[in-house]
Amino acid sequence: MSETSRFDRRFFVGENSITRIGDGSLGGKAQGLLFFAEHLSSRYYSGRFPGLEISVPRTTVIATDFFDQFMAMNGLYEMACSDAPDDRIAHAFQQAQLPPALLGDLRSLTEETHQPLAVRSSSLLEDAMHQPFAGVYATKMLPNHAPSPDERFRRLAEAVKLVYASTFFKAAKGYIHSVDRDVTLEKMAVVIQEVVGARYGDRFYPHISGVARSFNFYPCGHGRPQDGVVNLALGLGKTIVDGGLSWSYCPAYPKSPPPFNNVRDLLCHTQTRFYAVNMGHVRHFDPLREEEYLTQAQLEDAEYDDTLRHLCSTVEFGSDRLVPGVGRQGPRLLDFAPILHWADIPLNDAIKALLRECSDLAGAKVEVEFAVTLGDDDRPARLGFLQVRPMVVSSEVVDLPDEEMACRGVRVASRKVLGNGLRSDIRDIVYVKPEGFDAGATARIALEVEKINATLAGKNRPYLLIGFGRWGTSDHWRGIPVIWSQISGARAIVEVERIGMETDLSQGSHFFHNLTSFQVFYYSIRENDEAKVDWHWLQGLPEVTSTEFVRHVEAPQPLTIRVDGRCGRGIVWCDDEGHR
């Protein structure tokens, strides 16, 4: 890869869209941006997609040598590698001083720039392992609009220190341990990037954020796995990467209806809130909190901002049908129909090209993150290319015919499974007790699972995890809101959907990306369908430990876990008598 240009203190008017500060590594996230800028940006010339311009937002990267200097000059490793809670580590980092050689460039950047900035992690291990640490480290959005350059500089310095500190937060340490690495080997580069979007009063946000994947683990309708999948959301991409409600579709069939029975169900499963950068008054400054400058708003707020015209359909009173656009009265449904059905801008064509060309150059399936601002009569729409990273897709052939789905000894069976392959090294099973499950207690359940996970991970014992609703959801009423480090030792996961907890898996979420990166099998089961969990067998197994909501048991012999990724079928088999 060619040498990255040195940082130009004229951040928004310099010749190069990506620059660097320092001489160390740029980390995995920044390398993904460079990959696009060097190999693909020339293909997205003005006019290839009429009415849509594609580019990398203005970016500078603080290389890892400044991280080394920061850690050494402030003597932070003892605190960072201790068992101190995250807030104590973050506080120690905020009290430390950034290297003098870095301060001048950061000061000049804030003097020249008044647009919101995203301060993101770009870790060394992420690049070295070709395994993105999705959602593990901190990202902070800054409004960067204070009249005083001194204040803008202070806020940027605080954000850089927060990203540095997040290298050693509990979630990051758990993740690094799960990939058998030493946290002291990690080094952090920091990406400072303009936020794609526009200002509407006290809110700044893009019309569309998206995550596109060139392989779809949960195809439906006419879609095939190799056709890929796209998740779109109004506002900042936090909605998608946190596993919130977003619009999912197959780029080969952008007009296909979603798998819901009626408009009422669809309204319950589409986005109603969105994230924006808060450009107004912040009541409590808290440099230790990632979401300090974020705000959530309703669809009604977006309609007031006039940002829904190309994104929504309207439910027609009395007919239970959708009419693309907002030209009539009625509930708004965020399905992006004016763009996907009418091609107001050629967004889907651009997404398909990005997926195809990034996959071809990377030699692997890929995931692409982007943000879009819509244009007007004087300017085209703009797609900001934010990230590309590889996906892990197993090519192992596993045959799982119908008769094996119901054979003797099958303890879990599903026809909706993420992943592909087999394993027979798991005896430990951690499951949420069905008789005492309470959707209002899912946050407590997550903490109970975390403690058992820590014990098993410390002994390098992979386990099967079974629970109710969506694992990793940000909505605790729809499932169990764990983060990856809380279940890092699980290598097969089962979700049992209960009535009222049904929701499609957000394939653009960081949680989902970690599932695929670690090749974790993910079984989805509805309580009333032909798939099953053998609860009676589970309850009869020897108990290792039990909490209020969770039980840890051990099978008499290793489980046989098989997933046929070609048809999405999977079983967990264990015959207590050793016969099959």
Secondary structure in CASP SS format (residue, H / E / C, confidence):
PFRMAT SS
TARGET T0000
AUTHOR 0000-0000-0000
METHOD secondary structure of the structure
MODEL  1
M C 1.00
S C 1.00
E C 1.00
T C 1.00
S E 1.00
R E 1.00
F C 1.00
D C 1.00
R C 1.00
R C 1.00
F C 1.00
F C 1.00
V C 1.00
G C 1.00
E C 1.00
N C 1.00
S C 1.00
I E 1.00
T E 1.00
R E 1.00
I E 1.00
G C 1.00
D C 1.00
G C 1.00
S C 1.00
L C 1.00
G H 1.00
G H 1.00
K H 1.00
A H 1.00
Q H 1.00
G H 1.00
L H 1.00
L H 1.00
F H 1.00
F H 1.00
A H 1.00
E H 1.00
H H 1.00
L C 1.00
S H 1.00
S H 1.00
R H 1.00
Y C 1.00
Y C 1.00
S C 1.00
G C 1.00
R C 1.00
F C 1.00
P C 1.00
G C 1.00
L E 1.00
E E 1.00
I E 1.00
S E 1.00
V C 1.00
P C 1.00
R C 1.00
T E 1.00
T E 1.00
V E 1.00
I E 1.00
A C 1.00
T H 1.00
D H 1.00
F H 1.00
F H 1.00
D H 1.00
Q H 1.00
F H 1.00
M H 1.00
A H 1.00
M H 1.00
N H 1.00
G C 1.00
L C 1.00
Y H 1.00
E H 1.00
M H 1.00
A H 1.00
C C 1.00
S C 1.00
D C 1.00
A C 1.00
P C 1.00
D H 1.00
D H 1.00
R H 1.00
I H 1.00
A H 1.00
H H 1.00
A H 1.00
F H 1.00
Q H 1.00
Q H 1.00
A C 1.00
Q C 1.00
L C 1.00
P C 1.00
P H 1.00
A H 1.00
L H 1.00
L H 1.00
G H 1.00
D H 1.00
L H 1.00
R H 1.00
S H 1.00
L H 1.00
T H 1.00
E H 1.00
E H 1.00
T C 1.00
H C 1.00
Q C 1.00
P C 1.00
L E 1.00
A E 1.00
V E 1.00
R E 1.00
S E 1.00
S E 1.00
S E 1.00
L H 1.00
L H 1.00
E H 1.00
D H 1.00
A H 1.00
M H 1.00
H C 1.00
Q C 1.00
P C 1.00
F C 1.00
A C 1.00
G C 1.00
V C 1.00
Y C 1.00
A C 1.00
T C 1.00
K E 1.00
M E 1.00
L E 1.00
P C 1.00
N C 1.00
H C 1.00
A C 1.00
P C 1.00
S C 1.00
P H 1.00
D H 1.00
E H 1.00
R H 1.00
F H 1.00
R H 1.00
R H 1.00
L H 1.00
A H 1.00
E H 1.00
A H 1.00
V H 1.00
K H 1.00
L H 1.00
V H 1.00
Y H 1.00
A H 1.00
S H 1.00
T C 1.00
F C 1.00
F C 1.00
K H 1.00
A H 1.00
A H 1.00
K H 1.00
G H 1.00
Y H 1.00
I H 1.00
H H 1.00
S H 1.00
V C 1.00
D C 1.00
R C 1.00
D C 1.00
V H 1.00
T H 1.00
L H 1.00
E C 1.00
K C 1.00
M E 1.00
A E 1.00
V E 1.00
V E 1.00
I E 1.00
Q E 1.00
E E 1.00
V C 1.00
V C 1.00
G C 1.00
A E 1.00
R E 1.00
Y E 1.00
G C 1.00
D C 1.00
R E 1.00
F E 1.00
Y E 1.00
P C 1.00
H C 1.00
I E 1.00
S E 1.00
G E 1.00
V E 1.00
A E 1.00
R E 1.00
S C 1.00
F C 1.00
N C 1.00
F C 1.00
Y C 1.00
P C 1.00
C C 1.00
G C 1.00
H C 1.00
G C 1.00
R C 1.00
P H 1.00
Q H 1.00
D H 1.00
G C 1.00
V E 1.00
V E 1.00
N E 1.00
L E 1.00
A E 1.00
L C 1.00
G C 1.00
L C 1.00
G C 1.00
K H 1.00
T H 1.00
I H 1.00
V H 1.00
D C 1.00
G C 1.00
G C 1.00
L C 1.00
S C 1.00
W E 1.00
S E 1.00
Y E 1.00
C C 1.00
P C 1.00
A C 1.00
Y C 1.00
P C 1.00
K C 1.00
S C 1.00
P C 1.00
P C 1.00
P C 1.00
F C 1.00
N C 1.00
N C 1.00
V H 1.00
R H 1.00
D H 1.00
L H 1.00
L H 1.00
C H 1.00
H C 1.00
T C 1.00
Q C 1.00
T C 1.00
R E 1.00
F E 1.00
Y E 1.00
A E 1.00
V E 1.00
N E 1.00
M C 1.00
G C 1.00
H C 1.00
V C 1.00
R C 1.00
H C 1.00
F C 1.00
D C 1.00
P C 1.00
L C 1.00
R C 1.00
E C 1.00
E C 1.00
E C 1.00
Y C 1.00
L E 1.00
T E 1.00
Q E 1.00
A E 1.00
Q E 1.00
L H 1.00
E H 1.00
D H 1.00
A H 1.00
E H 1.00
Y H 1.00
D C 1.00
D C 1.00
T C 1.00
L C 1.00
R C 1.00
H C 1.00
L C 1.00
C C 1.00
S E 1.00
T E 1.00
V E 1.00
E E 1.00
F C 1.00
G C 1.00
S C 1.00
D C 1.00
R E 1.00
L E 1.00
V E 1.00
P E 1.00
G C 1.00
V C 1.00
G C 1.00
R C 1.00
Q C 1.00
G C 1.00
P C 1.00
R E 1.00
L E 1.00
L C 1.00
D C 1.00
F C 1.00
A H 1.00
P H 1.00
I H 1.00
L H 1.00
H C 1.00
W C 1.00
A C 1.00
D C 1.00
I C 1.00
P C 1.00
L H 1.00
N H 1.00
D H 1.00
A H 1.00
I H 1.00
K H 1.00
A H 1.00
L H 1.00
L H 1.00
R H 1.00
E H 1.00
C H 1.00
S H 1.00
D H 1.00
L H 1.00
A H 1.00
G C 1.00
A C 1.00
K C 1.00
V E 1.00
E E 1.00
V E 1.00
E E 1.00
F E 1.00
A E 1.00
V E 1.00
T E 1.00
L C 1.00
G C 1.00
D C 1.00
D C 1.00
D C 1.00
R C 1.00
P C 1.00
A E 1.00
R E 1.00
L E 1.00
G E 1.00
F E 1.00
L E 1.00
Q E 1.00
V E 1.00
R E 1.00
P E 1.00
M C 1.00
V C 1.00
V C 1.00
S C 1.00
S C 1.00
E C 1.00
V C 1.00
V C 1.00
D C 1.00
L C 1.00
P C 1.00
D H 1.00
E H 1.00
E H 1.00
M H 1.00
A C 1.00
C C 1.00
R C 1.00
G C 1.00
V E 1.00
R E 1.00
V E 1.00
A E 1.00
S E 1.00
R C 1.00
K C 1.00
V E 1.00
L E 1.00
G C 1.00
N C 1.00
G E 1.00
L E 1.00
R E 1.00
S E 1.00
D E 1.00
I E 1.00
R E 1.00
D E 1.00
I E 1.00
V E 1.00
Y E 1.00
V E 1.00
K C 1.00
P H 1.00
E H 1.00
G H 1.00
F C 1.00
D C 1.00
A H 1.00
G H 1.00
A H 1.00
T H 1.00
A H 1.00
R H 1.00
I H 1.00
A H 1.00
L H 1.00
E H 1.00
V H 1.00
E H 1.00
K H 1.00
I H 1.00
N H 1.00
A H 1.00
T H 1.00
L H 1.00
A H 1.00
G H 1.00
K C 1.00
N C 1.00
R C 1.00
P C 1.00
Y E 1.00
L E 1.00
L E 1.00
I E 1.00
G E 1.00
F E 1.00
G C 1.00
R E 1.00
W E 1.00
G C 1.00
T C 1.00
S C 1.00
D C 1.00
H C 1.00
W C 1.00
R C 1.00
G E 1.00
I E 1.00
P C 1.00
V C 1.00
I C 1.00
W H 1.00
S H 1.00
Q H 1.00
I H 1.00
S C 1.00
G C 1.00
A E 1.00
R E 1.00
A E 1.00
I E 1.00
V E 1.00
E E 1.00
V E 1.00
E E 1.00
R C 1.00
I C 1.00
G C 1.00
M C 1.00
E C 1.00
T C 1.00
D C 1.00
L C 1.00
S C 1.00
Q C 1.00
G C 1.00
S C 1.00
H H 1.00
F H 1.00
F H 1.00
H H 1.00
N H 1.00
L H 1.00
T H 1.00
S H 1.00
F C 1.00
Q C 1.00
V C 1.00
F E 1.00
Y E 1.00
Y E 1.00
S E 1.00
I E 1.00
R E 1.00
E C 1.00
N C 1.00
D C 1.00
E C 1.00
A C 1.00
K E 1.00
V E 1.00
D C 1.00
W H 1.00
H H 1.00
W H 1.00
L H 1.00
Q H 1.00
G C 1.00
L C 1.00
P C 1.00
E E 1.00
V E 1.00
T E 1.00
S E 1.00
T C 1.00
E C 1.00
F C 1.00
V E 1.00
R E 1.00
H E 1.00
V E 1.00
E E 1.00
A E 1.00
P E 1.00
Q E 1.00
P E 1.00
L E 1.00
T E 1.00
I E 1.00
R E 1.00
V E 1.00
D E 1.00
G C 1.00
R C 1.00
C C 1.00
G C 1.00
R E 1.00
G E 1.00
I E 1.00
V E 1.00
W E 1.00
C C 1.00
D C 1.00
D C 1.00
E C 1.00
G C 1.00
H C 1.00
R C 1.00
END
